[in-house]
Amino acid sequence: MSVAGLVMMHITGNRFVTPSTVGTTESATFGLLLATLFAGGESLFTKMATAVACALIGTFFFMRILRRLTFRDMILVPLVGLMFGGVIDAVTTFIAYRADLVQSLGAWTAGDFSGVLRGRYELLWIAGAVTVAGYLYADRFTVAGMGRSFAVNLGVRYDRVVNTGLVLAAVTTAVVVVTVGRCRSSA
């Protein structure tokens, strides 16, 4: 998770931006709820794939919101992300309440290792592989964090690098949320 946060910090150029402050973890939780609702009897890999897809959609939607911001203060970007994540979390909680899945959702997102048993922890290797890919792309993420014009001048394909970083961060976050859970802040 820390590597995913570092990638997002470099891509956005903001040290307060992490998957938990831009709605990525909340989007993965929403995907987990959707998988529980519509594919409850399916394998854990199917639930993880749904969580990854929702995390990708949520992350790219946040980046679209970020591109529309005219005033990019250091605090404004994560504040908008926290509000975006709060809206997704509220929708998730509402749907879970209506479907009588609040306790089930709470068990999935408890943020502990007690549910990491044989058959569940192996999925963390996916997060490990994605982390290695993030390490291999680290120099490109650093250059992309310096801005579009700077990256293009150095021969880096800015959009491709940013999209790759967002995919790596979203996949890592979704895998960790499905396997381990997420820690909720008590703010």
Secondary structure, 3 states (H helix, E strand, C coil): CHHHHHHHHHHHCCCCCCCCCCCHHHHHHHHHHHHHHHCCCCCHHHHHHHHHHHHHHHHHHHHHHHHHCCCCCCCHHHHHHHHHHHHHHHHHHHHHHHCCCHHHHHHHCCCCCCCCCCCCHHHHHHHHHHHHHHHHCHHHHHHHCCCHHHHHHCCCCHHHHHHHHHHHHHHHHHHHHHHCCCCCCCC
